[in-house]
């Protein structure tokens, strides 16, 4: 037990507080300074006590158990809820570095602070707002370089994420992408963030990988899929996508025996885009939805034939486009009925995209590819944590 006598210190400090109260309306700045001074004195007592315990001797004590001698002090700062306590004198020995429990707790607190800054930044808060918020809470001013350093800590985690072996049985694979703006050599460019999500037979989903590419080109998507294959995803039963030729060709190269499911939501959006008469859009969608509400494949085919006969003369372009590769829209009937809501659309992945777009909107564009990948990976971590309970009651498009 450490005995610390601060009676004299408290008497003197209280005298100064009373003098300050007479001269000023707000005593909190003085109280904060005096609190930090008291904490600093306590911390120095703690570290001195732990140092003596580790060398097994007091200041000038001579005994046979003594293991080392004091070799001056070093200075440390410690971030606390009362602000940063600076220049704490920490004993230093002649031999190895000594460990102090005070700074082990500090390191945990420091990590928690970094995580809070990271989540605030990735949550869409600007660096300026982040600085103001943490200065108001902690009394500490954090620089933009500190925020950048904290963001850069994601680089190591991103490398581990891309090397992590895939050992879970993902029966289904969703492929889709979204677009971002990135500065390359001072020139504003568009990049597609191509993502791959695996879904297990129990409906659990994980974002397995992503890659920034120039367009939905086959060779780039094939690289992403090849990486998944090398990490352990050697076989999938069904690949869900929006009908992109690049995605389909790359998928057939890496997973030649997998079936393909065209996202029915994208298919219906294409139907609307090719509708000539604006008044026909609402009834067209309503009639097309009946096809995908069918309980069997044969029933869906009959409803599709009726739909085609009804609308071909009125909207020939829209109907021809709708029935292009239409057999891939019904691939989900080959799988268990309770899996249909997961595999009819790319909506599991669209949930991620919706959250990511909302958070990167204030940014406008990324400074370079590295910062874009780092930021998106951080968002994936946060959003994945929030969307771990995606189930049938999720707010996704169902037909």
C-alpha positions in Angstrom: 0.0 0.0 0.0 1.4 3.4 -1.0 1.1 6.1 1.6 0.9 9.6 0.2 0.6 12.7 2.3 -0.9 15.6 0.4 -2.2 17.7 3.3 0.3 20.4 2.8 -0.3 20.5 -1.0 -4.1 20.6 -0.6 -3.9 23.5 1.9 -1.7 25.5 -0.4 -3.8 24.8 -3.4 -7.1 25.5 -1.7 -5.6 28.9 -0.7 -4.8 29.7 -4.3 -8.3 28.5 -5.4 -9.9 30.9 -2.9 -7.8 33.8 -4.2 -8.7 32.9 -7.8 -12.4 32.8 -6.9 -12.2 36.4 -5.8 -10.6 37.5 -9.1 -12.4 35.4 -11.7 -16.0 34.2 -12.5 -15.0 30.8 -13.9 -12.7 28.7 -11.6 -12.7 25.6 -13.8 -9.4 26.3 -15.6 -7.6 26.6 -12.2 -9.4 23.5 -10.8 -8.3 21.6 -13.9 -4.7 22.7 -13.5 -4.6 21.8 -9.8 -6.2 18.5 -10.5 -3.6 17.7 -13.1 -0.8 18.7 -10.6 -2.3 16.4 -8.0 -2.6 13.5 -10.5 1.0 14.1 -11.6 2.3 13.9 -8.0 0.3 10.6 -7.5 1.6 9.1 -10.7 5.2 9.9 -9.8 4.6 8.2 -6.4 3.2 5.1 -8.1 6.0 4.8 -10.6 8.6 5.3 -7.9 7.0 2.7 -5.7 6.8 0.2 -8.5 10.5 0.9 -9.5 11.7 0.2 -5.9 9.7 -3.1 -5.9 11.3 -4.2 -9.2 14.9 -3.5 -8.1 14.0 -4.8 -4.6 15.5 -1.9 -2.7 14.7 1.7 -1.6 16.6 4.8 -2.6 20.1 4.4 -0.9 19.4 1.0 0.7 22.2 -1.6 0.6 21.1 -5.2 0.6 22.0 -8.5 -1.0 18.7 -8.7 -3.0 19.2 -5.4 -4.8 19.1 -5.9 -8.6 19.8 -2.4 -10.0 20.3 1.3 -9.2 18.4 4.3 -10.3 19.8 6.2 -13.3 17.9 9.4 -13.3 14.4 9.9 -14.8 12.7 10.2 -18.1 9.6 12.2 -18.9 6.3 10.9 -20.1 2.9 12.4 -20.9 -0.3 10.7 -20.1 -3.7 11.5 -21.6 -6.5 11.5 -19.1 -10.2 12.7 -18.9 -8.8 15.9 -17.2 -6.5 16.5 -20.2 -2.9 15.6 -20.8 -0.7 15.4 -17.8 2.7 16.4 -19.1 6.3 15.8 -17.9 5.7 13.0 -15.4 9.0 11.9 -13.9 9.4 8.1 -14.4 12.4 6.4 -12.8 15.0 4.9 -15.0 17.4 2.1 -14.1 20.9 1.3 -15.3 19.9 -2.1 -16.8 16.8 -3.0 -18.8 13.7 -0.9 -19.4 11.2 -1.3 -16.6 7.5 -1.7 -17.0 4.9 0.3 -15.1 1.3 -0.7 -14.7 0.2 3.0 -15.0 1.4 3.1 -18.6 0.0 -0.3 -19.5 -3.4 1.2 -18.7 -2.4 4.3 -20.6 -1.7 2.2 -23.7 -5.1 0.6 -23.5 -6.7 4.1 -23.1 -4.5 5.4 -25.9 -5.8 2.6 -28.2 -9.4 3.3 -27.2 -8.9 7.0 -28.0 -7.4 6.1 -31.4 -10.4 3.8 -32.1 -12.8 6.5 -31.2 -11.1 9.0 -33.5 -11.1 6.4 -36.3 -14.8 5.6 -35.9 -15.7 9.3 -35.8 -13.7 10.0 -39.0 -15.0 6.9 -40.9 -18.5 7.8 -39.7 -18.5 10.8 -42.0 -17.1 13.5 -39.6 -14.6 15.8 -41.2 -11.1 16.1 -39.7 -11.9 19.6 -38.5 -15.1 18.5 -36.7 -13.2 15.5 -35.3 -10.6 17.8 -33.8 -13.2 20.1 -32.3 -15.2 17.2 -30.8 -12.2 15.5 -29.1 -10.8 18.8 -27.9 -14.2 19.6 -26.2 -14.4 16.1 -24.6 -10.8 15.5 -23.6 -9.4 18.9 -23.5 -6.7 17.7 -26.0 -6.1 19.2 -29.4 -5.4 16.5 -32.0 -3.7 17.5 -35.2 -4.7 16.4 -38.7 -1.5 14.5 -38.9 -2.5 12.5 -35.8 -5.8 11.7 -37.5 -4.0 10.6 -40.7 -1.6 8.4 -38.6 -4.6 6.7 -36.9 -6.2 6.1 -40.3 -2.9 4.7 -41.6 -3.0 2.1 -38.9 -5.6 0.3 -41.0 -3.0 -0.5 -43.7 -1.7 -3.5 -41.7 -5.2 -4.8 -41.0 -6.1 -4.4 -44.7 -3.1 -6.6 -45.6 -4.1 -9.2 -43.1 -7.7 -9.1 -44.4 -6.5 -9.8 -47.9 -4.4 -12.7 -46.8 -6.9 -14.3 -44.5 -7.7 -17.9 -45.5 -11.3 -18.6 -46.5 -12.4 -21.7 -44.6 -16.1 -21.2 -44.3 -18.5 -22.9 -46.8 -19.9 -20.1 -48.8 -22.4 -21.6 -51.1 -23.3 -18.4 -52.9 -21.2 -15.5 -54.1 -22.5 -12.0 -54.9 -20.5 -9.7 -57.2 -21.2 -6.0 -57.6 -19.5 -2.6 -57.5 -20.0 1.1 -56.8 -18.1 4.1 -58.1 -15.9 6.6 -56.3 -13.8 9.6 -57.3 -10.0 9.5 -56.8 -7.2 11.9 -57.6 -4.4 10.3 -59.6 -1.5 12.6 -60.4 -3.7 15.6 -59.8 -6.3 14.3 -62.3 -9.8 13.4 -61.1 -10.7 9.8 -62.1 -13.5 7.4 -61.5 -12.8 4.0 -59.9 -15.1 1.1 -59.5 -14.9 -0.6 -56.1 -15.7 -4.2 -57.1 -16.8 -6.3 -54.1 -17.3 -10.0 -53.5 -19.7 -11.2 -50.8 -20.1 -14.8 -49.7 -23.3 -16.3 -48.2 -23.5 -19.5 -46.3 -26.4 -22.0 -46.5 -27.6 -20.6 -43.2 -27.8 -17.1 -44.6 -24.7 -15.6 -42.9 -22.9 -13.1 -45.1 -19.3 -11.8 -45.2 -17.6 -9.4 -47.5 -14.6 -11.5 -48.7 -12.7 -9.0 -50.8 -12.8 -5.8 -52.8 -10.6 -4.2 -55.4 -10.4 -0.8 -57.0 -10.5 -1.1 -60.8 -11.0 1.3 -63.8 -14.1 -0.4 -65.0 -16.0 -3.6 -64.8 -13.4 -5.2 -67.1 -13.1 -9.0 -67.2 -9.3 -9.1 -66.5 -9.6 -7.0 -63.3 -12.6 -8.9 -61.9 -10.8 -12.2 -62.7 -7.9 -11.0 -60.5 -10.2 -10.5 -57.6 -11.9 -13.9 -58.1 -8.5 -15.6 -58.5 -7.4 -14.1 -55.2 -10.5 -15.6 -53.5 -9.8 -18.9 -55.1 -6.2 -18.9 -53.8 -7.4 -18.0 -50.3 -9.6 -21.1 -50.2 -12.9 -20.3 -52.0 -12.3 -23.0 -54.6 -16.0 -23.8 -55.3 -19.4 -21.9 -55.2 -22.8 -23.1 -56.4 -24.3 -19.9 -57.5 -23.0 -16.4 -58.5 -25.4 -13.5 -58.3 -24.7 -10.3 -60.3 -26.3 -7.6 -62.3 -25.6 -9.1 -65.8 -22.3 -7.3 -66.4 -20.5 -9.0 -69.2 -17.2 -8.5 -67.5 -18.4 -10.1 -64.2 -20.0 -13.0 -66.1 -17.0 -13.8 -68.2 -14.5 -13.5 -65.3 -16.8 -15.7 -63.1 -17.0 -18.4 -65.8 -13.2 -18.4 -66.0 -12.5 -18.9 -62.3 -15.7 -20.9 -61.4 -16.7 -22.6 -64.6 -19.3 -24.9 -63.0 -21.2 -22.4 -61.0 -24.7 -21.3 -62.0 -25.5 -17.6 -62.6 -28.4 -15.7 -61.1 -29.3 -12.3 -62.7 -30.4 -9.8 -60.0 -34.1 -9.4 -60.6 -34.0 -5.9 -59.1 -31.5 -4.7 -61.7 -33.5 -6.5 -64.3 -36.6 -4.6 -63.4 -34.7 -1.3 -63.3 -33.5 -2.0 -66.8 -37.1 -2.6 -67.8 -38.0 0.9 -66.6 -35.0 2.5 -68.3 -36.1 1.0 -71.7 -39.8 1.9 -71.3 -40.8 4.4 -73.9 -44.2 5.6 -72.5 -43.8 7.0 -69.0 -47.4 5.9 -68.2 -46.5 2.3 -68.8 -43.8 2.1 -66.1 -45.9 1.5 -63.1 -48.1 -1.3 -64.6 -45.0 -2.9 -66.3 -43.2 -3.2 -62.9 -46.4 -4.5 -61.2 -46.9 -7.2 -63.9 -43.3 -8.2 -63.9 -43.3 -8.6 -60.1 -45.9 -11.4 -60.4 -43.3 -13.5 -62.3 -40.9 -13.5 -59.4 -43.6 -14.1 -56.8 -44.3 -17.5 -58.4 -43.8 -20.5 -56.1 -42.4 -22.8 -58.8 -40.3 -22.3 -61.9 -43.0 -23.6 -64.3 -45.4 -21.1 -62.8 -42.9 -18.3 -63.3 -42.4 -19.3 -66.9 -46.1 -19.3 -67.7 -46.5 -15.8 -66.0 -43.5 -14.6 -68.1 -45.1 -15.8 -71.3 -48.4 -14.0 -70.5 -46.4 -10.9 -69.6 -44.5 -11.0 -72.9 -47.7 -11.3 -75.0 -49.4 -8.5 -73.1 -46.6 -5.9 -73.5 -44.6 -6.8 -76.6 -46.5 -4.6 -78.9 -46.8 -1.7 -76.5 -43.1 -1.7 -75.3 -41.1 -3.8 -77.7 -37.6 -2.4 -76.7 -38.3 -2.9 -73.0 -39.6 -6.4 -73.4 -36.8 -7.6 -75.6 -34.3 -6.3 -73.1 -36.2 -7.9 -70.2 -36.1 -11.3 -71.8 -32.5 -11.2 -72.7 -30.8 -14.0 -70.6 -34.1 -14.3 -68.8 -33.3 -17.9 -67.9 -30.6 -16.7 -65.5 -33.3 -14.7 -63.6 -34.9 -18.0 -62.6 -31.8 -19.8 -61.4 -32.8 -19.4 -57.8 -35.6 -22.0 -58.2 -32.8 -24.7 -58.2 -32.1 -23.9 -54.5 -34.1 -24.2 -51.3 -37.1 -22.0 -51.0 -36.0 -20.3 -47.8 -32.8 -19.3 -49.6 -34.6 -17.4 -52.4 -34.7 -14.0 -50.7 -30.9 -14.1 -50.3 -30.0 -15.1 -53.9 -32.7 -13.4 -56.1 -31.0 -10.0 -55.9 -27.6 -8.4 -55.0 -29.4 -6.6 -52.1 -27.2 -8.1 -49.3 -24.3 -6.3 -51.0 -26.3 -3.2 -51.8 -26.9 -2.8 -48.0 -23.1 -2.2 -47.7 -23.0 0.1 -50.6 -25.9 2.3 -49.2 -24.0 2.8 -45.9 -20.7 3.4 -47.6 -22.1 6.0 -50.1 -23.7 7.9 -47.3 -20.4 8.1 -45.4 -18.1 9.0 -48.3 -20.5 11.7 -49.7 -19.0 14.5 -47.6 -15.5 13.6 -48.8 -16.2 14.2 -52.5 -13.0 12.6 -53.7 -10.1 10.7 -52.3 -6.5 12.1 -52.5 -5.0 8.8 -53.8 -5.7 5.1 -54.2 -4.1 4.2 -50.9 -6.4 6.5 -48.9 -9.4 5.3 -50.8 -8.7 1.6 -50.1 -7.9 2.4 -46.4 -11.1 4.4 -45.9 -13.3 1.8 -47.6 -11.8 -1.0 -45.6 -12.5 0.9 -42.4 -16.1 1.4 -43.4 -16.4 -2.3 -44.3 -15.3 -3.1 -40.7 -17.8 -0.7 -39.2 -20.7 -1.6 -41.4 -20.0 -5.3 -41.3 -20.3 -5.1 -37.5 -23.6 -3.4 -37.8 -25.1 -5.7 -40.4 -24.1 -9.0 -38.8 -27.8 -9.8 -38.2 -29.0 -9.5 -41.8 -32.0 -11.8 -42.2 -35.3 -11.9 -44.0 -36.7 -9.0 -42.0 -33.9 -6.7 -43.3 -35.0 -3.7 -45.2 -34.0 -5.0 -48.7 -35.9 -5.1 -52.0 -38.0 -8.3 -52.2 -40.2 -9.4 -55.1 
